[in-house]
Amino acid sequence: MTELPALSGRAAVVTGASRGIGYGVAEALVARGDRVAITGRNEDALKEAVEKLGAERVIGIAGKAHDLEHQTEVVERAMEAFGRVDYLVNNAGTNPVFGPIADLDLNVARKVFETNVISALGFAQKTWHAWQKDNGGAIVNIASVAGIAPSPFIAAYGVSKAALINLTQQLAHEFAPRVRVNAIAPAVVKTQFAKALYEGREAEAAAAYPLARLGVPSDIGGAAAFLTSEQSAWVTGQTLVVDGGIFLNAGVG
């Protein structure tokens, strides 16, 4: 970034942000002046992301999202660096298996839920107690359209995202009125994470979308920026579908 915006006075934690959707979210928050703590498993990729986003405003903490000690470290270091954590964006996720749910290894299912659901709850608990309970703020959980309708071959992922959507509603009810909690449900976004869903057939995949393209990380970054802004001050417990119109094709005719 060549020129940094004026500081907003707010700070955020974005998990799984060394690349892809998480990076897009962090980029959008930095662009409006927020300071951001980002996490990721790969330390080198995380360092590169911090450098690109601007080390004056961004810190990186490497670790696995489901690790309780990592969650504690992230929130503590954010508080030390920024003195506050106004926003939490739970983006870290995993989908290690493709195939029918009838043959799903239950240990894999447990791993999916541990990363996609339990880690989001853990981070929400820690930011709530560290800052948000007394000072307010917002939480955004990155869910998926797979959590809203059946998605063949990624069933475990979809079920976990459905649980994340329900967790969003539970947290929104419990954390109100101090903290707003919402989710974003993207369709296919062009990231390394989702590459198996479009690699080698992007034009074909994009043709199914009324807007004639797949998503990009900045599409989700913009939505997250909205849900952590005053423009969404009366929005909580909702799931914003960002899907290029793909659900429009579910109708008859």
CORLINQUI-V201948 format. One record per residue. PSI is psi in degrees with one decimal (NA if undefined). Layout:
PSI
PSI
This chain:
130.7
-35.6
123.1
141.4
166.1
147.4
138.5
-18.6
1.8
160.2
152.8
158.7
128.5
118.5
153.2
49.9
17.8
-17.7
179.2
-144.4
-44.2
-40.9
-41.5
-38.2
-48.6
-40.7
-41.8
-38.1
-41.1
-37.7
-22.3
3.3
4.2
152.6
144.5
134.5
123.2
151.4
163.1
160.0
-33.5
112.0
-39.0
-44.1
-35.9
-43.8
-40.8
-41.2
-42.1
-43.1
-42.0
-37.1
-29.4
103.7
-13.8
-24.8
-12.7
137.0
152.8
138.5
112.9
142.5
176.4
132.9
-33.6
-5.4
120.3
-38.3
-37.1
-44.0
-44.7
-44.2
-42.7
-49.8
-40.5
-43.7
-34.7
-42.1
-39.3
-42.1
-38.9
-18.3
6.9
158.4
89.9
-37.0
142.2
128.2
109.7
97.8
-23.5
132.6
167.3
151.8
79.2
-0.2
142.6
140.5
173.7
144.4
-21.9
-26.3
12.5
130.5
122.7
-26.0
-33.7
-40.9
-41.5
-40.5
-41.9
-46.0
-36.8
-42.0
-44.1
-23.1
-56.0
-38.8
-36.6
-41.3
-42.3
-46.5
-39.1
-41.8
-42.9
-40.3
-33.5
-50.7
-30.0
-32.0
-48.8
-32.8
-38.4
-18.8
-9.4
-179.7
-158.6
148.9
137.6
125.1
128.8
104.3
-135.0
153.2
-20.7
-16.8
-2.7
-31.5
155.4
139.7
101.8
138.6
-8.5
42.2
-43.9
-42.0
-46.1
-42.7
-39.4
-36.7
-31.0
-40.5
-38.0
-36.7
-42.4
-38.5
-39.5
-45.1
-40.9
-45.9
-38.8
-39.8
-44.0
-34.6
-9.1
148.7
3.4
-39.1
130.2
138.8
121.6
168.7
157.6
133.1
94.0
154.0
-152.2
122.2
138.7
93.4
166.5
-37.1
-39.9
7.5
-35.1
-19.5
-10.9
-11.0
128.5
-4.0
34.6
-43.0
-41.4
-43.8
-42.7
-28.6
-21.9
-12.1
129.9
-32.2
3.2
25.0
160.4
164.8
162.1
157.6
-33.9
-24.7
-41.3
-34.0
-42.4
-39.5
-40.8
-37.9
-40.9
-46.8
-9.1
24.1
168.9
-20.0
-18.2
28.5
-16.7
28.0
120.2
150.3
15.0
157.4
113.0
113.9
123.3
92.3
12.9
15.1
8.7
-31.9
-17.8
-24.0
0.8
-8.0
173.6
137.8
NA
